[in-house]
């Protein structure tokens, strides 16, 4: 498909996410909130996972949120709840009670079949600009990136498709309109897009989301070292 074809096939399944978190002003005389409390909002993206109303996004988009809203491509807005999250892969599953006419689930592709140079399309809401489409290629495969809890996410997809603040949690699609990654991070000296973005691969999305939807906890093996002083 062309880039326009990918957008037409997948655009209705992409959503904008606004997560509201409680906070307080550093100059507030009410250190525990009260009438001096302030709220902050994080903007991100996501996509419809299934016809039951599950939405996939990044964990860092909705972490510690007191309220989450999901806006569909037609402008309709719904409140969302967190079904489950996995900070170690920076993935989260939300749930919206929206009519089936609003839900356009996207298909997960096989990230293991990607090759360097393959065309990709990113759809999301950078800087709150919903339904923004950017395109590029797979720049590299099997990158290691760090999640917010410093766990290593293996197999990340590197792309030069423009990814900016607000794209987090949105889909990276192949030219068949299938989700092959969730846009998660950028490497940048300026803080903006410099052509080096990373996406969690669909192989990870599939295994993690299937557990979170069922309310299961995702387990990650790791090697730990315990050090103890020797007694003579």
N, C-alpha and C positions, 0 to 999 in steps of 0.2 A: 504494500500500500504506500501511497504518498504520505507526506506529513499531514496534509489536510485529511486524508482518509483515516489515518490513525486518530486524529482529533475527533472526527465525526463518529468513529466507532467507540471511542473510549471516554470522550469528554463528559458525557452525562453521568459517568460513574465516579468522577472526581469531585471532591468536596473541599470547602474551606472550613477550617476549624479555628474557633476563638476560645481560648482557655483563660478563665479569670482566676487569679490567685489572690488570696488576702495578703495584705502588707500594711506597713505603717510608715509614715514619714519619719525620717531621722530627726526632724526638728519638732515632731509632735509631742505635746505634753501628755499624750495618752499612750504610753509604751505598750500597753496590751490591747490596743485597738481602740475601742470606744468611739466617740464622735470624732476623734482625730485620725481614724484609720483611713488608709487609702487602698485601692485595689489596682492591680496591674493586669495587663492582658498580653497573652502570647498568641501570635498568629502562626498558623501552620496549614498543612494540607493533609489530605487523606483520600482513601478510595473505598468504594462499596465492595465488601468481601463476599456477601451472600444475600439472598432474598429475605433473610430473617432480620436484616437491618444492622448487621455487624460492619463496622468501619475500621480499617487498619490505618494507623498513623505511627509517628515516632513517640516513644515514651517521653522524650524531653519536651515535647510540645504540650503534653497534658499533665506532667508531673506536678503534684501538689495543688491541682486545680480545685477550686470550690464550685465552679460552674463551667460547663462546656457547651458550646453551641456549634451546630453543624449546618452549613449553608450549602444547598444543592445548586446545580448549574442554572436552574430556573429561578433562583433567588429565594426559594422557600427555606425557612430556617426551623430547626428542631433542637431541643435540648438532648444532650447525650450523657450517658453514664459510662463509667469505665468497667468493662467486663474483666479485664486482666491486663497486666503489663509485665514486661521483662526488661529491666534496665540493662541487663548484660548484652542484649542484642538491640537495645534502643527501639523496641517495638511495643505497641499497645493495641488493644482491641476495644473499641467503643460500641455502644448499642444505641440506636435511635428507634423510636416508635413512629415510623413514617409509613404511609400507605405504599403498597407495592408499586404503584405507578411512579413513585419517586426513586425507587431502588433499581439501579442498573449495575449489577455485579460485574466486575472485571475478571477476566480469566488470568490465572497465573501461568506464565510461560516457564520454560525449562532453562534456568540460567546456566546449567552445565553445558548447554549447546552453544553458548555465546562464543564468538571469536573476536579478537581485536580487529577493529575497523568496521564492525557491524554498526548500522545506523540505529539510533535510539531517539526517543522523544520524551521530554519531561513536560508534565502538565501540573500546574499548581497555582498558588496565590502569592507570588513574591511581593513583599511590601503591601499585601492586602489587595493586589490586583488579580482578582479571580479569573480563572480560565486562561491563564497565560501559558502559551506553548513555546517551548524552545527545543532545538534539535542539535544533534551532534553525533559522535561515534563512541563506541567502546574504546577508550584510550588504553586500558590495561585491565587485566583480570587478576583475581586472587590477591588483592591488596589486604593488608592487615590494618584496621583502624581501631581506635579506642572508644569504648562506650563511656557514658557519663560516670559509671562506677569503676572505670579503668579496666574493665574486662576487654579482652581482645576479640573483636569481631573479625573472623577470618572469611576469606573469599569475597571481599567487597569488590564491587564493580567501579572502576574509575572511568569517568566520562568528561568530555569537554562541553557537553550541553550546559547552557547557562543555568546555574542553580544559585539562588539568593535567599536571604532571610524570608521566610514564609513558604518556601518550597518544601521545607522539612516535612516528611510524612507522605508526600505526594508520590505518585507512581513514576517509575522510569519504564518506558514501554519499548518493545521491539517493533519492527516495522509490520508485524502482523497484528498489532494492537494489544498484545499480551503484556501483563506486568512481569518484568524480569528483575525489578528491584524497587526498593523504597529509598528515595533521596534523603540522605541523612546528614552529610557533612560536606564542607568545602575546605580546601587548603588555600589560604589567602593571607598575604601580608597587609592588604588594605581593609580586610573585613568584608569585601564584596567579591563578586565572581571574577576569577582570573583563569577560568578554563580548567580547573582541577576540582571536580566534585566526586563524591563517593555515594554509592547506594548499597544497602543491605540486599544480598541476592535473594531471588525468589525461592531458592532451595531452603534458605533459612526461614523466610517468611512462612512457607508452607508448614514446616515442622513446628514452629513456634505458635502460629495462629491457630492451628488445629487443636493445640492443647489449651490455649487461653480461652477459646470459644467454649470449651467444655468445663471451664473453671479449674483446670489443672495447673499446677505450678511447673514451670520449666526448670529442669535440672541441667546444670552445666558442670562437667567434670573439670577438675583443676588439680594441679600438683602443689601441695602445701609442704612447707618445711618448718619443722619445730626445732628451735634451738634451746638447749638447756646447758647451764654451766656444769662442768664436770667436777665432782668432788674427789679429792685425793685422800 
